[in-house]
Amino acid sequence: MRTDIFARLDREPEPPKIEPPRMSRHRIALFGGTLAFYLAIVVAVLIGSWLVTLDWKVMLFRPYQQWPGIHAFLDYYVVLGQRGPTAVMVACWLGWRSWRQHTLRPLLTLGASLLLLNLTVGAVKLGLGRLGPHYATQIGSAELFAGGDIFPSGHTANAVVTWGILAYLATTPRARRYLSAVSAVVSLGVGLTTVYLGTHWLSDVLLGWAAGLLILLGLPWVEPLITRTEDWIFAVREQLRARRRVPVPVAAGAPQTVLLPQPDSGDGVGGSPVLEPVATGGRPAASAPSAPAAGTRQRAHTPHVVRSERTPVTPVGSRRPPHADRSPRGGTSPARPVAGG
C-alpha cells in the first residue's frame, strides 16, 4: 500500500533557494518602454487626439448590443478583475506556499504590489477625474476633470498585477512562462470585457494594462524592503514566544536554604539564626557541621526539633491520657483475685 500519497502536503524542511528577479538591463528596458507608453496615452487623452475619437466610436458601436449572447458570461468573467475576490483567491494560494516554504515573501510581495497599485492608479484616477461612457455629457469630449474615477481602468490593472504576481513568484522558468501566458490572457480578456460592457473607454484599458505592467516590472526594486520586513516580523515572533515561555518548576524534593533559629545553649545567650538546607516537607535536611569561628566559645549543638513533633506539656503533666495496661508511677498495683482455697 502506498504511503507517499500525501507526501506533497508535508511542509518542506527549509525554504527553497528561490532567487527573486533582478533589475537586469532587459527588465529596465521593458520598464522604460512601458513608462513611455503610459505617458503617451495620458498625453493623447489630455490633448483630445485621435485616441479620444476612437473611444467615442467604440462606445457608440455598443458592443453589448451587437453580441448580446455573451453578455451573461462576460458579467461573471469580469469578476476576475475585481480586487476583492481575486486578492482573496491569490492570497489563499500564496499563503499555502508561505506555510510550506517557511517564508513570508509570497504574501509580502502580493501585499506590496497591491499597495503600489492602489497608490499609483488611485492617484491618477482622482487627479484626472474622467467620466465613464455611461455618464458622458458631450460627444467627442475627453470627459476629464469632471469628478469621475475610471482612468486608468482599475479592473484591468488589478488583473495584470494579481494574476501576474503568480508568474513573478514562480519557482521554475517553465512555470513562469506558462503563468505569464495565462495572466496575459486573463488580463487582456478582462480589459476587453469592460469595453464590451460599456463601463470603460478603450484608452482606459490601454492605460490599465500599462499601469499593471509597470508594477510587476518595478517589483525587484521593492525586494530589499520585503526582505527587511520579513526579518522584522520573524524577530517580533521570536520575542513573543520568549515572553510566553513558562519557567521550569522546582522539584518537590529539592532542598531549599531557609533561616532557622538555634536553641539556647543554657548560658543566657540566645541562639543565633543559622542558614540550613530544609527539604520541602518541612524537616531539616542533613548538613555538614560548620567549624566554630575563631575567638568564640564552642557550644554543644542541639538538634532543632520541629514544633509539630514536640509533646505539649502543661504544669500538671502531660496531656496524653494514661495507658490502660500501665499503672501510674508511685502508685500501688491493683489487687488480683487469688484462686483456690
Buried (B, 14 or more C-beta within 10 A) or exposed (E): EEEEEEEEEEEEEEEEEEEBBEBEEEBEEBBEEBBEBBEBBBEBBEEEBEBBEBBBEBBEEEBBEEEEEEEEEBEEBBEBBBBEEBBEEBBEEBBEBBBBBEBBBBBBBBBBBBEBBBEBBEEBBEEBBBBBBEEBEEEEEBBBEBEBBBBBBBBBBBBBBBBBBBBBBBEEEEEBEBBBEBBBEBBBBBBBBBBBBBBBBBBBBBBBBBBBBBBBBBBBEBBEEBBEBBEEEEEEEEEEEEEEEEEEEEEEEEBEEEEBEBEEBEEEEEBEEEEBBBBEEEEBBEEEEEEEEEEEEEBEEEEBEEEEEEEEEEEEEEEEEEEEEEEEEEEEEEEEEEEEE
